[in-house]
Amino acid sequence: MLLTFSGPTIPEVDGGIACYEDNSIFYKFIFGSCENFPTGISTSSKLDISIYPNPTSDFITIKTAENSNVNYEIIDMMGKKLNFGSFQFSTTIDITNLTNGIYYVQLKTDKEIFKAEKFVIQH
């Protein structure tokens, strides 16, 4: 089912809604609103994180100084949720089952701080 409003066409995708304009990814539905997509997705600069290695082939490590539970989701370019979990301070995620491409890690803390970072898989 496609929904259209004020220009962009929004296809429903498992795990959320991906917003499109002119058949290219321009926006992405994240945490309840469409955010500007071309430069990455960031709804807060208060969450200091590092994701490495990038590009990667086997694992990614996420580290933060946040002293609270951090929930993560691995999202593909179509908006499909591929993996999720939670951690405090640091976690390592096995991504060997994912194909080459660009992915996003969406993060949300107990304090309602949101952020997403892009990473690349090259096997």
C-alpha positions in Angstrom: 0.0 0.0 0.0 1.4 3.4 -0.9 0.4 6.6 0.9 0.9 10.0 -0.7 0.9 13.4 1.0 2.2 16.7 -0.2 4.6 15.2 -2.7 6.6 12.3 -1.4 5.3 8.8 -1.7 5.6 6.6 1.4 5.8 2.9 1.0 5.1 0.8 4.1 8.2 -1.3 5.0 8.6 -4.0 7.7 9.8 -2.3 10.8 8.7 1.3 9.9 8.0 3.6 7.0 10.7 4.7 4.5 9.9 8.1 2.9 10.9 8.7 -0.7 11.0 11.7 -3.1 11.7 11.3 -6.8 12.4 7.5 -6.4 15.5 8.1 -4.3 15.9 8.0 -0.6 15.5 11.5 0.7 13.8 10.9 4.1 13.5 8.1 6.5 10.9 7.5 9.2 12.7 7.3 12.5 11.2 7.5 15.9 8.0 9.1 14.8 9.0 11.7 12.3 10.7 12.0 8.9 14.2 13.3 9.3 16.5 14.8 6.6 18.4 11.7 5.3 21.2 12.8 2.9 23.7 13.7 5.7 22.7 10.9 8.1 20.1 10.8 10.7 20.6 12.6 13.9 17.9 13.9 16.2 20.4 14.8 18.9 24.0 15.6 19.2 24.0 14.9 22.9 24.7 11.2 22.5 28.4 10.7 22.0 29.0 7.4 20.3 31.6 5.6 18.2 31.0 2.8 15.8 33.9 0.9 14.3 35.4 -0.5 12.2 33.7 1.3 9.3 33.7 -0.1 6.7 33.5 -3.6 8.2 33.0 -7.2 7.2 32.4 -9.2 10.4 31.5 -7.2 13.4 30.7 -3.6 14.5 31.5 -2.3 17.9 29.3 0.5 19.4 30.7 2.5 22.3 29.1 5.3 24.3 29.8 7.2 27.5 26.0 7.1 28.3 25.4 5.7 31.7 22.0 4.3 30.9 20.5 1.5 28.8 20.9 2.1 25.1 18.6 0.3 22.6 19.9 -0.3 19.1 18.4 -1.4 15.8 20.3 -2.3 12.6 18.3 -0.9 9.6 18.9 -1.4 5.9 18.4 1.3 3.2 14.8 0.2 2.7 14.0 0.8 6.4 13.8 -2.9 7.3 14.8 -3.7 10.9 17.4 -6.5 10.7 18.7 -6.8 14.2 18.1 -5.2 17.6 19.2 -5.3 21.2 20.4 -3.2 24.1 23.6 -2.5 26.0 25.4 -0.1 28.4 28.6 1.6 27.4 29.7 -1.0 24.7 28.6 -3.9 22.5 29.9 -5.9 19.6 27.4 -7.0 17.0 27.9 -9.9 14.5 27.0 -8.7 11.0 28.4 -11.6 9.0 24.9 -12.6 7.9 24.3 -9.2 6.2 25.2 -8.5 2.5 27.5 -5.8 1.2 25.9 -2.3 1.5 25.0 0.7 3.6 23.2 0.2 6.9 22.2 2.4 9.9 22.4 1.8 13.6 19.6 3.6 15.3 20.1 4.3 19.0 17.7 5.4 21.7 18.5 5.8 25.4 16.3 5.6 28.5 16.7 9.4 28.6 15.0 9.7 25.2 18.2 10.7 23.4 18.1 9.5 19.8 20.8 9.1 17.2 21.6 7.1 14.1 24.9 6.4 12.4 25.7 5.0 9.0 28.1 2.1 8.5 29.2 0.1 5.4 29.6 -3.6 5.0 32.2 -4.9 2.6 32.8 -8.7 2.7 
